[in-house]
Amino acid sequence: MLWTRLSIQLQKHRTQHSAMMIYISGLVGFLLVLTAEARIGSSSELDFCSETEQCLLFDSICKTDGYEVRDYGNVTWVWTEEKSYFMDFAIYPLFRRLFNYIRDFGIEMTAPVIINIAEDKSSFSIFGMKKNTYTMSFLMPAEHQANPPRPNDRKVKIGHMDAMKVYVRSYKGLMSSFLYKSEADALSSDLDSAGANYEKDHNYAVGYNSPKKMFDSYNEVWYVVNGEPVCSSSEEMG
């Protein structure tokens, strides 16, 4: 009789434990979805993001005369890459692949479009020019963050970007190799002068407007923060 009672109590404990584990697992999964989707919101929340319904949101940490520091949450992107001597030549095939993906699955366009530019570290060059790797990414809308459709094109991938802080410099005009490089160099110079620690081997060219908008488009350059951001002589955001 004693063994029967002990067996029943043990089985009850196991059932309760299993139910608790299922509850915790479900709660964690739910929170992860909220964490991913919480960083995407209405374009009405950003003055410079007005051409799409959903935009990537952020927390502003501080602003200086030369740059802003932002905190971005972890989000899911669809991406593709291309090697080229000039960003101008890489943009068209990159954009076409990603646009075909969202068109095929009926996914709404979002902003920004980001291009991770990784500099070629090899010694090979042609007339001093090197082929950089350009990785363009489209932000997945909130409703597709947890389970984005699988791409049909082998060159198009789904990826997850972890939370990060970035140094940001904004500028207006066509996102060309020349103008982007000038702004990236200016931001890098400001960061070096401030003694900031950041990832120097790559940066992001960031656009918020349609490629059809040739003039007065809003663009940004991002460098990823290493360690604590430098916000000296700045306006701390609340």
Secondary structure, 3 states (H helix, E strand, C coil): CHHHHHHHHHHHHHHHHHHHHHHHHHHHHHHHHHHHHCCEEEHHHCCCCCCCCEEECCEEEEECCCCEEEEECCEEEEEEEEEECCHHHHHHHHHHHHHHHHHHCCCCCCECEEEEEECCCCCCCECCECCEEEEEEEECCHHHCCCCCCCCCCCCEEEEECCEEEEEEEEECCCCHHHHHHHHHHHHHHHHHCCCCECCCEEEEEECCCCCCCCCCEEEEEEEECCCCCCCCCEECC
